[in-house]
Amino acid sequence: MTTVLALVGSARRWGNCEVLAREALAGAAEAGADSLKMLRLTDLRMEPCTGCLVCAIGGRPCPLHDDLDFLLAQAAVADALVVAAPVYVLGPVAPVKLLLDRMLIWTSRREWVDKPPKPAVTMTVGGLAPWRGAAVPFNNALALSLGGRLQGWMSCYAPGPGEVMLQPDALEQARALGRHLFADKPLPPPPGTCPTCGSDFFRIEGTQAVCPICGQTGTLLSGEGGVAIRFDPPDPEGRWTRVGLHNHVEEWIIPSGARFMAHRSEVKARRARYDALPVEWVRPS
């Protein structure tokens, strides 16, 4: 049995994200998948990460009691992933970013790292192309952080609920992504986008373009047609691979605990000068 799990980041029933996810699942079925599942992220009870780091540094279960383990269990048994999420204000919607903030709970687990990546595709829906913002690479990052291997991604623009059903090209693109889940090679990335995470915005450092989402680098080239980026080969152990994420925990996050403890008394002493400032915390009644 081949199971494909679609994660829908919109609360809207029969909204554009759900429609595109269903199209991708239909394509996956055409490619041989025989178990199709959908999970709406807004149906989950998810708490924001408090930054306590006990899951990484302490090796203990997360003290937050919510539905994260349920989500991780569903993703773990799936053979492939589909992520369909909207853009509201220039970036990823809250459930997507909330899950990314909680990624340490699974990237710190050795048994997660040792598993091979599973194919994944993503679909991002916005209202207007100029307002697409940075949602695409974050939606891709969610798929990658769940252990996915990106086979392709798309974005489309349909502000009204279910309005994407009036766009046959977008529907076929989503279905084609689903069919491509189990293909041997990923689809080529769109021109001018990061080949690792799909970002189309970069940090410029001299003649280098650096993707702020995944760290992929490229060289800026100027010609008669304008400026282009020649990307370096992707790092097989880069930031969003299972090994790369786990190495981040092992090499930086865990040692940061010892570094903090070494300076803890000094930090506490310097905090005293703020105690005299008459600050009132404002809370809802």
KEKE-3310 file (N, C-alpha, C; in steps of 0.2 Angstrom, whole numbers, plus 5000, padded with zeros to 4 digits):
npx = (5004:5003:5004:4998:4999:4991:4993:4984:4984:4974:4959:4948:4934:4933:4940:4953:4965:4962:4956:4966:4975:4967:4967:4980:4981:4973:4981:4991:4985:4983:4996:4998:4996:4987:4981:4974:4976:4970:4974:4969:4978:4973:4964:4971:4976:4988:5002:5012:5030:5040:5053:5061:5070:5071:5068:5079:5091:5089:5085:5072:5054:5043:5036:5024:5007:4999:4993:5004:5012:5003:5002:5015:5016:5007:5013:5025:5021:5017:5020:5022:5021:5010:5009:4998:4995:4990:4994:4992:4997:5009:5018:5021:5006:5000:4999:5008:5020:5021:5022:5035:5043:5042:5051:5062:5058:5057:5068:5078:5078:5086:5081:5073:5082:5089:5080:5076:5073:5056:5046:5039:5027:5022:5010:5005:4994:4989:4982:4985:4998:5009:5009:5014:5024:5034:5030:5031:5044:5044:5033:5038:5049:5043:5038:5051:5056:5049:5054:5054:5057:5059:5049:5043:5035:5022:5013:4998:4985:4971:4958:4945:4935:4937:4939:4949:4945:4940:4951:4958:4971:4979:4973:4977:4990:4992:4988:4997:5008:5005:5005:5019:5025:5031:5041:5057:5066:5066:5055:5062:5067:5058:5065:5077:5074:5078:5086:5084:5075:5065:5065:5063:5069:5084:5100:5112:5129:5143:5148:5140:5125:5114:5103:5092:5083:5087:5101:5107:5119:5124:5131:5131:5128:5130:5123:5118:5105:5101:5102:5107:5107:5119:5118:5126:5131:5118:5120:5122:5121:5114:5105:5091:5090:5088:5100:5107:5098:5098:5112:5113:5106:5115:5127:5126:5114:5113:5127:5125:5118:5128:5136:5128:5126:5138:5139:5129:5127:5133:5124:5113:5117:5118:5106:5100:5100:5089:5078:5075:5068:5052:5041:5026:5018:5006:4991:4977:4961)
npy = (4994:5011:5026:5043:5058:5073:5089:5102:5119:5129:5135:5135:5126:5117:5127:5135:5129:5116:5111:5111:5102:5090:5088:5085:5073:5065:5065:5058:5046:5041:5038:5027:5027:5021:5024:5038:5052:5066:5080:5093:5107:5117:5110:5104:5105:5116:5122:5136:5136:5137:5139:5131:5121:5108:5096:5095:5098:5093:5080:5076:5073:5084:5097:5103:5099:5094:5092:5089:5077:5068:5073:5071:5057:5054:5059:5051:5038:5040:5038:5048:5066:5080:5097:5110:5127:5143:5161:5174:5187:5191:5181:5164:5156:5155:5142:5135:5141:5140:5126:5124:5131:5122:5112:5106:5096:5084:5084:5082:5068:5053:5042:5047:5054:5044:5038:5036:5050:5056:5058:5074:5087:5104:5117:5133:5146:5162:5179:5190:5191:5200:5201:5190:5187:5178:5165:5153:5147:5144:5136:5125:5122:5117:5105:5099:5099:5089:5078:5077:5076:5087:5086:5095:5110:5123:5138:5148:5160:5164:5172:5170:5158:5142:5146:5143:5132:5137:5138:5129:5126:5128:5118:5106:5107:5105:5092:5086:5087:5079:5067:5066:5063:5051:5050:5048:5059:5075:5089:5102:5117:5133:5147:5158:5154:5147:5132:5122:5126:5134:5147:5165:5176:5184:5186:5197:5195:5203:5196:5185:5177:5173:5161:5165:5156:5142:5143:5140:5144:5155:5162:5178:5184:5195:5200:5203:5200:5204:5202:5186:5171:5159:5144:5135:5117:5108:5106:5090:5087:5098:5112:5109:5095:5079:5075:5087:5095:5088:5088:5102:5103:5095:5100:5114:5118:5110:5112:5125:5126:5122:5133:5144:5141:5143:5157:5161:5166:5179:5184:5185:5194:5205:5208:5214:5228:5231:5229:5239:5248:5255:5245:5239:5224:5221:5213:5203:5203)
npz = (5000:4996:5003:5002:5010:5012:5018:5023:5023:5026:5033:5027:5021:5006:5000:4990:4992:4997:4986:4977:4983:4983:4969:4967:4975:4967:4955:4961:4964:4951:4948:4955:4969:4982:4994:5001:5010:5020:5029:5039:5044:5053:5060:5070:5087:5091:5100:5102:5101:5115:5116:5125:5123:5128:5121:5113:5119:5132:5129:5132:5132:5123:5133:5130:5128:5115:5098:5091:5091:5085:5072:5068:5068:5058:5047:5047:5044:5031:5013:5005:5003:5002:5002:5004:5005:5010:5005:5016:5022:5015:5019:5026:5032:5049:5055:5047:5050:5063:5065:5059:5068:5079:5074:5080:5089:5081:5073:5081:5084:5083:5076:5067:5058:5052:5042:5025:5014:5009:4994:4990:4986:4984:4985:4983:4987:4982:4982:4974:4962:4964:4978:4983:4991:5003:5005:4997:4998:5012:5014:5006:5014:5026:5020:5018:5031:5037:5032:5019:5001:4989:4975:4966:4964:4965:4962:4963:4959:4966:4973:4978:4987:4982:4969:4961:4954:4942:4935:4924:4920:4931:4939:4932:4933:4947:4947:4939:4947:4957:4950:4948:4960:4962:4953:4945:4945:4951:4946:4935:4943:4943:4933:4940:4953:4969:4969:4979:4989:4983:4984:4979:4983:4988:4998:4995:4993:4990:4975:4976:4978:4991:4997:5010:5016:5014:5013:5001:4988:4975:4960:4954:4938:4925:4910:4892:4893:4906:4924:4931:4940:4944:4950:4963:4965:4974:4992:4998:5011:5016:5024:5025:5023:5031:5037:5038:5046:5058:5061:5063:5076:5083:5082:5085:5092:5104:5110:5113:5125:5135:5133:5137:5150:5156:5156:5163:5176:5175:5166:5173:5183:5176:5173:5184:5183:5175:5184:5192:5183:5181:5174:5168:5165:5153:5152:5146:5154)
capx = (5000:5006:5000:5000:4996:4990:4992:4980:4985:4969:4953:4942:4931:4932:4944:4958:4971:4959:4954:4973:4977:4963:4969:4987:4980:4970:4987:4995:4981:4984:5003:4998:4995:4981:4979:4975:4973:4970:4974:4969:4982:4969:4960:4975:4978:4995:5004:5018:5036:5042:5061:5064:5075:5072:5068:5085:5097:5088:5083:5066:5048:5041:5031:5018:5003:4995:4993:5010:5014:4999:5004:5022:5015:5004:5018:5030:5019:5015:5025:5024:5018:5008:5008:4994:4994:4989:4997:4988:5000:5016:5022:5017:5001:5002:5000:5014:5026:5021:5025:5042:5046:5043:5054:5067:5056:5058:5075:5083:5077:5091:5078:5070:5087:5091:5075:5077:5068:5050:5044:5034:5026:5019:5006:5004:4989:4988:4976:4988:5005:5014:5008:5015:5029:5039:5027:5033:5050:5042:5029:5043:5053:5039:5039:5058:5057:5045:5058:5052:5062:5055:5048:5041:5030:5018:5009:4993:4982:4963:4956:4939:4934:4936:4939:4954:4941:4939:4957:4960:4978:4981:4971:4981:4997:4992:4987:5003:5013:5004:5008:5026:5028:5035:5045:5064:5069:5062:5054:5067:5064:5057:5070:5078:5072:5083:5084:5083:5069:5061:5065:5065:5073:5091:5104:5118:5136:5148:5145:5136:5118:5113:5096:5091:5079:5091:5108:5110:5123:5125:5135:5128:5130:5127:5124:5114:5098:5100:5106:5105:5111:5122:5118:5131:5127:5115:5124:5119:5119:5112:5101:5085:5090:5087:5106:5108:5094:5101:5118:5112:5105:5120:5133:5125:5109:5115:5132:5123:5116:5134:5139:5124:5127:5145:5138:5122:5128:5134:5118:5108:5119:5117:5098:5098:5099:5082:5073:5073:5063:5045:5038:5020:5015:4998:4988:4970:4957)
capy = (5000:5017:5031:5050:5062:5080:5094:5108:5125:5134:5133:5135:5120:5118:5132:5134:5124:5110:5109:5109:5096:5085:5087:5082:5066:5062:5063:5052:5039:5039:5036:5021:5027:5018:5026:5045:5055:5073:5083:5101:5109:5121:5105:5102:5110:5117:5127:5139:5134:5141:5139:5128:5117:5102:5091:5094:5098:5088:5074:5074:5074:5091:5098:5105:5094:5096:5087:5088:5070:5065:5075:5068:5050:5053:5060:5046:5032:5041:5037:5054:5072:5086:5103:5115:5132:5150:5167:5179:5193:5191:5175:5158:5156:5154:5135:5132:5144:5137:5119:5125:5133:5116:5106:5103:5090:5078:5084:5079:5061:5049:5037:5051:5055:5038:5036:5040:5056:5054:5063:5079:5092:5109:5121:5139:5150:5169:5183:5193:5189:5205:5200:5183:5187:5173:5159:5147:5143:5142:5130:5120:5121:5113:5098:5097:5098:5083:5073:5077:5077:5090:5084:5100:5115:5127:5144:5151:5166:5164:5175:5168:5151:5137:5150:5139:5127:5140:5139:5122:5125:5127:5111:5101:5108:5102:5085:5083:5087:5072:5061:5066:5062:5045:5050:5047:5065:5081:5094:5108:5123:5139:5151:5163:5152:5143:5125:5118:5127:5138:5155:5169:5182:5182:5190:5198:5196:5203:5193:5179:5177:5168:5160:5165:5150:5136:5143:5138:5150:5155:5167:5183:5184:5200:5200:5207:5199:5206:5198:5179:5167:5152:5141:5130:5111:5108:5102:5084:5087:5105:5114:5106:5088:5076:5075:5094:5097:5085:5091:5109:5101:5092:5105:5121:5119:5107:5115:5132:5125:5123:5140:5148:5140:5146:5164:5162:5170:5185:5187:5186:5200:5211:5209:5218:5235:5232:5228:5246:5251:5253:5242:5235:5220:5222:5206:5203:5201)
capz = (5000:4995:5006:5001:5015:5010:5023:5020:5028:5026:5037:5022:5018:4999:4998:4984:4995:4998:4979:4974:4987:4980:4962:4968:4977:4961:4951:4964:4962:4944:4947:4958:4976:4984:5001:5000:5016:5020:5036:5039:5050:5058:5065:5076:5093:5091:5104:5100:5104:5121:5116:5131:5121:5132:5117:5109:5124:5137:5126:5135:5128:5124:5139:5128:5126:5110:5093:5086:5090:5080:5065:5066:5067:5052:5042:5047:5040:5024:5009:5001:5006:4998:5006:5001:5010:5007:5008:5018:5022:5012:5022:5028:5037:5056:5056:5044:5053:5070:5064:5058:5075:5083:5071:5084:5092:5077:5070:5086:5085:5078:5072:5061:5054:5048:5037:5019:5012:5005:4990:4992:4982:4987:4981:4987:4984:4984:4979:4969:4962:4967:4985:4985:4997:5004:5007:4994:5001:5019:5013:5004:5020:5030:5018:5019:5038:5039:5029:5012:4996:4984:4968:4962:4968:4961:4965:4959:4962:4966:4980:4981:4989:4977:4963:4957:4950:4936:4931:4922:4919:4938:4941:4929:4936:4953:4946:4937:4953:4961:4946:4948:4966:4962:4947:4946:4946:4952:4941:4936:4947:4939:4932:4945:4960:4973:4967:4985:4992:4978:4986:4974:4986:4990:5001:4990:4997:4984:4968:4978:4980:4996:4999:5017:5019:5014:5013:4994:4985:4968:4957:4950:4931:4921:4902:4889:4895:4913:4929:4932:4946:4942:4957:4965:4966:4981:4997:5000:5018:5017:5030:5025:5023:5037:5041:5039:5051:5064:5062:5066:5083:5087:5082:5087:5097:5110:5113:5115:5132:5139:5132:5141:5157:5157:5157:5166:5182:5172:5163:5179:5187:5172:5173:5189:5181:5173:5189:5194:5178:5182:5169:5170:5160:5152:5151:5146:5160)
cpx = (5004:5002:5003:4996:4996:4989:4990:4981:4980:4963:4947:4940:4930:4935:4949:4963:4968:4958:4961:4975:4973:4965:4976:4986:4977:4976:4991:4992:4983:4991:5003:4997:4988:4978:4980:4972:4974:4970:4974:4973:4978:4964:4964:4975:4985:4997:5011:5024:5038:5050:5064:5070:5076:5072:5075:5091:5096:5086:5076:5060:5046:5036:5025:5014:4998:4995:4999:5012:5010:5001:5011:5021:5012:5009:5023:5028:5017:5021:5027:5019:5016:5006:5004:4993:4994:4994:4992:4991:5008:5021:5018:5012:5003:5003:5006:5020:5027:5024:5033:5046:5046:5047:5059:5065:5057:5065:5080:5083:5082:5087:5074:5075:5089:5086:5077:5071:5062:5048:5039:5033:5022:5015:5004:4999:4989:4983:4979:4996:5010:5014:5010:5020:5033:5036:5029:5039:5048:5038:5033:5047:5049:5039:5045:5059:5054:5048:5056:5058:5058:5055:5046:5036:5027:5015:5004:4989:4974:4961:4950:4939:4933:4937:4944:4951:4939:4945:4960:4967:4981:4979:4975:4988:4997:4992:4993:5008:5012:5006:5015:5029:5033:5040:5053:5067:5064:5061:5060:5063:5063:5063:5071:5076:5077:5081:5083:5077:5064:5060:5066:5067:5079:5095:5110:5124:5141:5145:5141:5129:5117:5106:5096:5087:5083:5098:5111:5113:5123:5129:5131:5131:5126:5128:5119:5106:5096:5105:5103:5109:5113:5122:5123:5127:5124:5120:5120:5117:5117:5107:5095:5085:5090:5094:5108:5104:5097:5107:5118:5110:5111:5126:5132:5120:5111:5121:5130:5121:5122:5136:5135:5125:5133:5144:5132:5122:5129:5128:5113:5110:5118:5110:5096:5096:5092:5077:5071:5068:5056:5041:5032:5018:5008:4996:4980:4966:4953)
cpy = (5006:5023:5038:5054:5070:5084:5100:5114:5130:5131:5132:5129:5122:5124:5130:5128:5117:5107:5107:5102:5089:5083:5083:5075:5062:5060:5057:5045:5037:5036:5029:5021:5025:5019:5034:5048:5063:5075:5090:5103:5113:5117:5103:5107:5110:5123:5130:5137:5139:5142:5136:5124:5110:5096:5090:5094:5093:5081:5071:5076:5082:5092:5101:5099:5096:5090:5086:5081:5066:5067:5072:5061:5049:5054:5055:5040:5034:5040:5043:5060:5077:5091:5108:5121:5139:5155:5172:5186:5192:5185:5169:5159:5153:5146:5132:5135:5141:5130:5120:5127:5127:5111:5103:5096:5084:5078:5081:5072:5057:5045:5041:5052:5050:5035:5040:5045:5053:5059:5067:5084:5098:5114:5127:5144:5157:5172:5186:5192:5194:5204:5193:5182:5181:5166:5153:5144:5141:5136:5124:5118:5116:5106:5095:5095:5092:5077:5072:5078:5080:5088:5089:5104:5120:5133:5146:5156:5165:5166:5172:5161:5147:5140:5146:5134:5130:5141:5131:5121:5124:5120:5106:5101:5104:5094:5082:5083:5080:5066:5061:5064:5056:5044:5050:5053:5070:5085:5099:5114:5129:5143:5156:5161:5147:5135:5120:5119:5132:5145:5159:5176:5180:5187:5191:5199:5196:5201:5187:5181:5171:5167:5160:5160:5144:5136:5142:5145:5149:5162:5172:5184:5190:5199:5204:5206:5201:5202:5191:5177:5161:5149:5135:5123:5111:5104:5096:5083:5094:5106:5110:5098:5085:5076:5082:5097:5094:5087:5098:5108:5099:5097:5112:5122:5116:5110:5122:5131:5126:5130:5145:5147:5143:5153:5166:5167:5178:5188:5189:5193:5206:5213:5214:5225:5237:5232:5234:5250:5249:5251:5238:5231:5221:5215:5207:5200:5195)
cpz = (5000:4998:5005:5006:5013:5016:5020:5025:5029:5030:5033:5020:5010:4996:4992:4986:4995:4991:4976:4977:4984:4973:4963:4970:4971:4956:4954:4963:4955:4943:4952:4966:4977:4991:5001:5007:5016:5028:5036:5045:5055:5062:5070:5081:5093:5096:5101:5104:5109:5121:5122:5129:5124:5127:5113:5114:5129:5135:5130:5131:5129:5129:5136:5126:5121:5104:5088:5085:5085:5073:5063:5064:5060:5046:5041:5043:5033:5020:5005:5004:5001:5004:5002:5006:5007:5009:5010:5018:5021:5014:5023:5033:5044:5057:5053:5048:5060:5070:5063:5064:5080:5080:5075:5087:5088:5074:5075:5087:5080:5074:5066:5056:5049:5043:5031:5018:5008:5000:4992:4987:4986:4983:4986:4983:4987:4981:4973:4968:4965:4975:4987:4990:4997:5006:5004:4997:5008:5018:5011:5010:5025:5027:5019:5026:5040:5035:5022:5007:4990:4977:4963:4967:4963:4965:4960:4962:4961:4973:4982:4982:4984:4970:4958:4952:4943:4932:4929:4922:4926:4941:4938:4931:4942:4952:4944:4942:4956:4957:4947:4955:4966:4956:4949:4948:4947:4946:4941:4939:4942:4938:4938:4952:4963:4971:4973:4988:4989:4980:4980:4977:4989:4994:4996:4995:4991:4978:4969:4979:4985:4998:5007:5020:5019:5014:5006:4991:4978:4966:4953:4943:4928:4914:4899:4891:4902:4917:4930:4938:4943:4949:4958:4966:4973:4986:4999:5007:5020:5023:5030:5023:5030:5041:5042:5045:5058:5066:5066:5074:5086:5087:5085:5093:5104:5113:5116:5123:5137:5139:5137:5148:5160:5159:5161:5172:5180:5169:5168:5183:5183:5171:5178:5188:5178:5178:5192:5190:5180:5176:5171:5164:5159:5149:5150:5152:5159)
residu = (MET:THR:THR:VAL:LEU:ALA:LEU:VAL:GLY:SER:ALA:ARG:ARG:TRP:GLY:ASN:CYS:GLU:VAL:LEU:ALA:ARG:GLU:ALA:LEU:ALA:GLY:ALA:ALA:GLU:ALA:GLY:ALA:ASP:SER:LEU:LYS:MET:LEU:ARG:LEU:THR:ASP:LEU:ARG:MET:GLU:PRO:CYS:THR:GLY:CYS:LEU:VAL:CYS:ALA:ILE:GLY:GLY:ARG:PRO:CYS:PRO:LEU:HIS:ASP:ASP:LEU:ASP:PHE:LEU:LEU:ALA:GLN:ALA:ALA:VAL:ALA:ASP:ALA:LEU:VAL:VAL:ALA:ALA:PRO:VAL:TYR:VAL:LEU:GLY:PRO:VAL:ALA:PRO:VAL:LYS:LEU:LEU:LEU:ASP:ARG:MET:LEU:ILE:TRP:THR:SER:ARG:ARG:GLU:TRP:VAL:ASP:LYS:PRO:PRO:LYS:PRO:ALA:VAL:THR:MET:THR:VAL:GLY:GLY:LEU:ALA:PRO:TRP:ARG:GLY:ALA:ALA:VAL:PRO:PHE:ASN:ASN:ALA:LEU:ALA:LEU:SER:LEU:GLY:GLY:ARG:LEU:GLN:GLY:TRP:MET:SER:CYS:TYR:ALA:PRO:GLY:PRO:GLY:GLU:VAL:MET:LEU:GLN:PRO:ASP:ALA:LEU:GLU:GLN:ALA:ARG:ALA:LEU:GLY:ARG:HIS:LEU:PHE:ALA:ASP:LYS:PRO:LEU:PRO:PRO:PRO:PRO:GLY:THR:CYS:PRO:THR:CYS:GLY:SER:ASP:PHE:PHE:ARG:ILE:GLU:GLY:THR:GLN:ALA:VAL:CYS:PRO:ILE:CYS:GLY:GLN:THR:GLY:THR:LEU:LEU:SER:GLY:GLU:GLY:GLY:VAL:ALA:ILE:ARG:PHE:ASP:PRO:PRO:ASP:PRO:GLU:GLY:ARG:TRP:THR:ARG:VAL:GLY:LEU:HIS:ASN:HIS:VAL:GLU:GLU:TRP:ILE:ILE:PRO:SER:GLY:ALA:ARG:PHE:MET:ALA:HIS:ARG:SER:GLU:VAL:LYS:ALA:ARG:ARG:ALA:ARG:TYR:ASP:ALA:LEU:PRO:VAL:GLU:TRP:VAL:ARG:PRO:SER)
# end
